[in-house]
Amino acid sequence: MEYVPILSVPQKTRALISIGTNSTRLLILRGDAVQTARSLGTRLGTKLDENHVLDADARGRTLGAVGEYTALVREAGATLDIVATSALRRAGDASAFIADVRRMTGVELRVLSGDEEATFSFLGATQGLKLEAAPGDVGVLDVGGGSTELAVGRGATVTKTISLEIGAVRLSERVPALLGERALDADERAAVLAEASAIADAVLAPLAAFRGVARLVAVGGTMFTAAAMLAQNPERDGVIVTGGDRRGLIDALLSRDLGGRKKIRHIRPQRADILPAGLIVADRACRFIGRAIAVVSHSDLLLGYATSPAYRALAPAGRR
């Protein structure tokens, strides 16, 4: 897919709210600089595969986060756009949720397709790591709560994308032993890992068609967290995460219960339960792609969308 090159609009302050399966996030850019970046674990995709409609509590948490973020956007004097990904692609009652967001903010929420999500993640990651002129094809892997995307391209041109229906929340719900109700012994860890890997492999197998990328970049909360744990620095960009790193973290996490995981430095409480599943999805995806080593970028879909012509520059509604 050929995509319009990234725009730089230094005179404008713009904001983007992104509603995912696990997190609702805010990015405010003043010119090219990040003014505000927030993330709340609202888990809109809770039990969505089972119920096919949005969980009432998750819906309330997410709308609360949108309201909080919109107030920050007004205070910053920024324009606003709102996008959503996997959970709202799947929810049978997505239109009612979109209407609620419209009433709260005055902004029409845009549900991105999987290919669009992959494209904007690619644009954000390559921009953040300054890979626009990197030789060879770059692949950007985005492991989310509800889906996993891969985009391949060079510069600001995306040539191939794929979106697959597996993510950290969905795999955790299919294999509840991953969530940390209790610590697992070595035999239990091996059995649970085998079960979860088989489920992930059945969905991720099409990634084998993307083998041969010169460089693999990983984005998303799972890999941000892994990089922070390995580098002992949550702000560091460009951390290299190997297959051995991912599998070591998976084993260490499964050997602790949820309370123990939450005590580990750099793990946000909102992610401690689903982190092993996210790492399993990431590791199995890397195996299919044929690149054990991935470089982690903190810049992702939000930056890619907010700095692209897709951004709609809308004024949020006044206080309601």
C-alpha positions as CSV (number, residue, x, y, z in Angstrom):
1,M,0.0,0.0,0.0
2,E,1.5,3.3,-1.0
3,Y,0.9,6.0,1.6
4,V,1.2,9.8,1.5
5,P,4.4,10.9,3.2
6,I,4.4,12.1,6.8
7,L,3.5,15.7,7.3
8,S,5.2,18.1,9.8
9,V,2.9,20.8,11.1
10,P,5.0,22.6,13.7
11,Q,2.6,25.5,14.2
12,K,-0.3,23.4,15.4
13,T,-1.1,21.6,18.7
14,R,-3.0,18.5,18.0
15,A,-4.2,15.6,20.1
16,L,-5.2,12.0,19.5
17,I,-7.1,9.6,21.7
18,S,-6.7,6.0,20.8
19,I,-9.1,3.4,22.2
20,G,-7.6,-0.1,22.2
21,T,-8.7,-3.5,23.6
22,N,-6.6,-3.1,26.7
23,S,-5.6,0.6,27.0
24,T,-7.0,4.0,26.2
25,R,-4.3,6.4,25.3
26,L,-3.7,10.1,24.7
27,L,-1.0,11.9,22.7
28,I,-0.8,15.7,22.5
29,L,1.8,17.1,20.1
30,R,2.9,20.8,20.2
31,G,4.5,21.1,16.8
32,D,6.7,18.1,16.5
33,A,7.3,17.7,20.3
34,V,5.3,15.4,22.6
35,Q,3.6,17.6,25.2
36,T,1.5,14.9,26.9
37,A,1.3,11.1,26.7
38,R,-1.1,9.2,28.9
39,S,-2.3,5.6,29.1
40,L,-5.0,4.1,31.2
41,G,-5.8,0.4,31.4
42,T,-9.5,0.4,30.5
43,R,-9.7,-3.0,28.9
44,L,-12.6,-2.4,26.6
45,G,-12.3,-5.8,25.0
46,T,-13.1,-7.7,28.3
47,K,-14.9,-11.0,27.4
48,L,-15.7,-9.6,24.0
49,D,-15.1,-12.9,22.2
50,E,-17.5,-14.6,24.6
51,N,-20.3,-12.0,24.7
52,H,-19.9,-10.1,21.4
53,V,-20.9,-6.8,23.1
54,L,-19.0,-4.4,25.3
55,D,-18.8,-5.2,29.0
56,A,-20.7,-2.5,30.9
57,D,-17.9,-1.8,33.4
58,A,-15.2,-1.7,30.7
59,R,-17.4,0.6,28.7
60,G,-17.8,3.0,31.7
61,R,-14.0,2.9,32.4
62,T,-13.2,3.7,28.7
63,L,-15.7,6.6,28.5
64,G,-14.4,8.0,31.7
65,A,-10.9,8.0,30.3
66,V,-12.1,9.7,27.1
67,G,-13.8,12.4,29.2
68,E,-10.6,12.9,31.3
69,Y,-8.4,13.1,28.2
70,T,-10.8,15.5,26.4
71,A,-10.5,17.9,29.3
72,L,-6.8,17.9,29.0
73,V,-7.1,18.5,25.2
74,R,-9.3,21.6,25.9
75,E,-6.8,22.9,28.4
76,A,-4.0,22.5,25.9
77,G,-6.0,24.3,23.2
78,A,-5.4,21.4,20.8
79,T,-7.4,20.0,18.0
80,L,-8.6,16.4,18.6
81,D,-9.1,13.2,16.7
82,I,-10.3,9.9,18.1
83,V,-9.6,6.4,16.7
84,A,-10.3,2.9,17.9
85,T,-8.9,-0.5,17.0
86,S,-9.7,-4.2,17.5
87,A,-12.4,-4.1,20.3
88,L,-14.6,-1.7,18.3
89,R,-14.0,-3.6,15.1
90,R,-15.5,-6.7,16.8
91,A,-18.2,-5.3,19.1
92,G,-21.8,-5.8,18.0
93,D,-22.8,-2.6,19.9
94,A,-19.9,-0.4,18.6
95,S,-22.3,2.1,17.0
96,A,-23.9,2.9,20.4
97,F,-20.4,3.4,22.0
98,I,-19.4,5.7,19.1
99,A,-22.5,7.8,19.6
100,D,-21.7,8.2,23.3
101,V,-18.2,9.4,22.4
102,R,-19.7,11.8,19.9
103,R,-22.0,13.3,22.6
104,M,-19.1,13.6,25.0
105,T,-16.6,15.2,22.7
106,G,-18.2,16.5,19.6
107,V,-15.8,14.3,17.6
108,E,-16.7,11.4,15.4
109,L,-14.7,8.4,16.5
110,R,-13.0,6.6,13.6
111,V,-12.6,2.8,13.8
112,L,-9.5,1.9,12.0
113,S,-9.2,-1.3,9.9
114,G,-6.5,-3.8,10.7
115,D,-4.5,-2.7,7.6
116,E,-4.8,1.0,8.7
117,E,-3.7,0.2,12.2
118,A,-0.7,-1.6,10.8
119,T,0.1,1.3,8.5
120,F,0.0,4.0,11.1
121,S,2.1,1.9,13.5
122,F,4.7,1.5,10.8
123,L,4.7,5.3,10.2
124,G,5.0,6.1,13.8
125,A,7.7,3.6,14.6
126,T,9.9,4.4,11.6
127,Q,9.6,8.1,12.3
128,G,10.4,7.6,16.0
129,L,13.5,5.6,15.3
130,K,14.5,7.7,12.3
131,L,14.4,4.7,9.9
132,E,12.8,6.6,7.0
133,A,16.0,6.1,5.0
134,A,17.0,2.7,6.3
135,P,18.2,0.3,3.6
136,G,16.1,-2.8,3.0
137,D,12.6,-3.6,4.1
138,V,11.6,-2.7,7.6
139,G,8.9,-4.7,9.3
140,V,6.9,-3.2,12.2
141,L,5.2,-5.7,14.5
142,D,2.4,-4.4,16.7
143,V,1.1,-6.8,19.4
144,G,-2.0,-5.3,20.9
145,G,-4.7,-6.6,23.3
146,G,-7.0,-7.8,20.6
147,S,-5.0,-8.1,17.4
148,T,-1.5,-8.3,16.0
149,E,-0.4,-6.3,13.0
150,L,2.6,-6.4,10.8
151,A,3.5,-3.8,8.1
152,V,6.5,-3.9,5.8
153,G,7.9,-1.1,3.8
154,R,10.6,1.5,3.2
155,G,10.6,5.2,4.2
156,A,6.9,6.3,4.4
157,T,5.7,3.7,1.8
158,V,4.0,0.7,3.2
159,T,4.1,-2.2,0.8
160,K,2.4,-5.0,2.7
161,T,0.2,-5.3,5.8
162,I,-1.5,-8.0,7.7
163,S,-3.8,-8.0,10.8
164,L,-4.4,-11.2,12.7
165,E,-7.1,-11.9,15.4
166,I,-4.9,-12.6,18.4
167,G,-3.6,-10.4,21.1
168,A,-2.6,-10.3,24.8
169,V,-6.1,-10.0,26.2
170,R,-7.7,-12.6,23.9
171,L,-5.0,-15.2,24.4
172,S,-5.2,-14.6,28.2
173,E,-8.9,-15.2,28.1
174,R,-8.4,-18.5,26.2
175,V,-5.7,-19.7,28.6
176,P,-6.6,-18.3,32.0
177,A,-3.6,-19.9,33.7
178,L,-1.5,-17.2,32.1
179,L,-3.3,-14.5,34.2
180,G,-1.5,-15.2,37.4
181,E,-4.2,-16.5,39.7
182,R,-1.3,-18.5,41.2
183,A,2.4,-19.1,40.6
184,L,3.1,-22.1,38.3
185,D,5.8,-24.7,38.9
186,A,8.2,-25.7,36.1
187,D,6.1,-28.5,34.7
188,E,2.9,-26.4,34.8
189,R,4.8,-23.5,33.0
190,A,5.9,-25.8,30.2
191,A,2.4,-27.1,29.7
192,V,0.7,-23.7,29.8
193,L,3.3,-22.3,27.4
194,A,2.8,-25.2,25.0
195,E,-1.0,-24.7,25.1
196,A,-0.8,-21.0,24.5
197,S,1.8,-21.2,21.8
198,A,-0.3,-23.7,19.9
199,I,-3.3,-21.3,20.0
200,A,-1.1,-18.4,18.9
201,D,0.5,-20.3,16.1
202,A,-2.8,-21.3,14.6
203,V,-3.6,-17.6,14.1
204,L,-0.1,-16.2,13.4
205,A,1.0,-18.7,10.7
206,P,0.3,-16.3,7.8
207,L,3.2,-14.2,9.0
208,A,5.5,-16.8,7.5
209,A,4.8,-15.1,4.1
210,F,6.6,-12.0,5.4
211,R,9.9,-13.7,6.1
212,G,13.0,-11.8,4.9
213,V,12.6,-8.3,6.3
214,A,16.0,-6.7,6.9
215,R,15.0,-5.2,10.2
216,L,12.1,-5.8,12.6
217,V,10.7,-3.2,14.9
218,A,8.3,-4.0,17.7
219,V,5.7,-1.6,19.2
220,G,2.9,-1.9,21.7
221,G,2.5,-2.1,25.4
222,T,3.8,-5.7,25.7
223,M,7.1,-4.8,24.1
224,F,7.4,-1.4,25.7
225,T,7.2,-3.2,29.0
226,A,9.7,-5.9,28.1
227,A,12.2,-3.3,26.9
228,A,11.8,-1.3,30.1
229,M,12.4,-4.4,32.2
230,L,15.5,-5.4,30.3
231,A,17.0,-1.9,30.1
232,Q,15.8,-0.8,33.6
233,N,14.7,2.4,31.9
234,P,11.0,2.9,30.8
235,E,12.0,5.9,28.6
236,R,14.7,4.3,26.6
237,D,14.0,3.9,22.9
238,G,15.6,1.4,20.6
239,V,16.1,-1.5,23.1
240,I,17.0,-4.8,21.4
241,V,14.9,-7.7,22.6
242,T,16.0,-11.2,21.6
243,G,14.1,-14.5,21.6
244,G,15.9,-15.5,24.7
245,D,14.9,-12.3,26.4
246,R,11.2,-12.9,25.6
247,R,11.2,-16.5,26.7
248,G,13.1,-15.7,29.9
249,L,10.6,-13.0,30.8
250,I,7.7,-15.4,30.1
251,D,9.1,-18.0,32.4
252,A,9.9,-15.5,35.2
253,L,6.3,-14.1,35.0
254,L,4.6,-17.4,35.0
255,S,6.6,-18.4,38.1
256,R,4.9,-15.6,40.0
257,D,1.3,-14.9,40.9
258,L,-0.4,-11.7,39.9
259,G,0.6,-9.9,43.2
260,G,4.2,-10.9,42.6
261,R,4.2,-9.6,39.1
262,K,2.9,-6.3,40.2
263,K,5.9,-5.9,42.4
264,I,8.3,-6.1,39.5
265,R,9.8,-2.8,38.5
266,H,8.5,-1.2,35.3
267,I,5.4,-3.4,35.1
268,R,2.2,-1.4,35.2
269,P,-0.5,-3.0,37.4
270,Q,-2.9,-2.8,34.4
271,R,-0.6,-5.0,32.3
272,A,0.7,-7.5,34.9
273,D,-2.0,-10.2,34.2
274,I,-1.8,-10.2,30.4
275,L,2.0,-9.6,29.9
276,P,2.9,-13.3,29.6
277,A,0.3,-13.7,26.8
278,G,1.5,-10.7,25.0
279,L,5.1,-11.9,25.1
280,I,4.1,-15.3,23.8
281,V,2.3,-13.7,20.9
282,A,5.3,-11.5,20.2
283,D,7.7,-14.4,20.4
284,R,5.7,-16.7,18.2
285,A,5.2,-13.9,15.7
286,C,8.9,-13.3,15.5
287,R,9.5,-17.0,14.8
288,F,7.2,-16.9,11.8
289,I,8.7,-13.7,10.5
290,G,12.2,-15.2,10.9
291,R,13.7,-12.4,12.9
292,A,14.5,-13.4,16.5
293,I,15.8,-9.9,17.4
294,A,13.4,-6.9,17.5
295,V,14.1,-3.3,18.2
296,V,11.5,-1.7,20.4
297,S,10.1,1.8,19.5
298,H,8.0,3.9,21.9
299,S,6.5,5.7,18.9
300,D,3.6,3.8,17.3
301,L,0.1,4.2,15.9
302,L,-0.5,7.5,17.8
303,L,2.4,9.3,16.3
304,G,1.9,7.8,12.9
305,Y,-1.7,8.9,12.7
306,A,-1.3,12.3,14.4
307,T,1.5,13.3,12.0
308,S,-0.2,12.0,8.8
309,P,-2.8,13.5,6.5
310,A,-5.4,11.1,8.0
311,Y,-5.5,13.4,11.1
312,R,-8.7,15.5,11.0
313,A,-7.9,18.5,13.1
314,L,-11.3,18.8,14.9
315,A,-12.1,21.1,17.8
316,P,-13.4,19.2,20.8
317,A,-16.8,20.2,22.1
318,G,-17.2,22.6,25.0
319,R,-17.7,21.3,28.6
320,R,-20.9,19.3,29.0
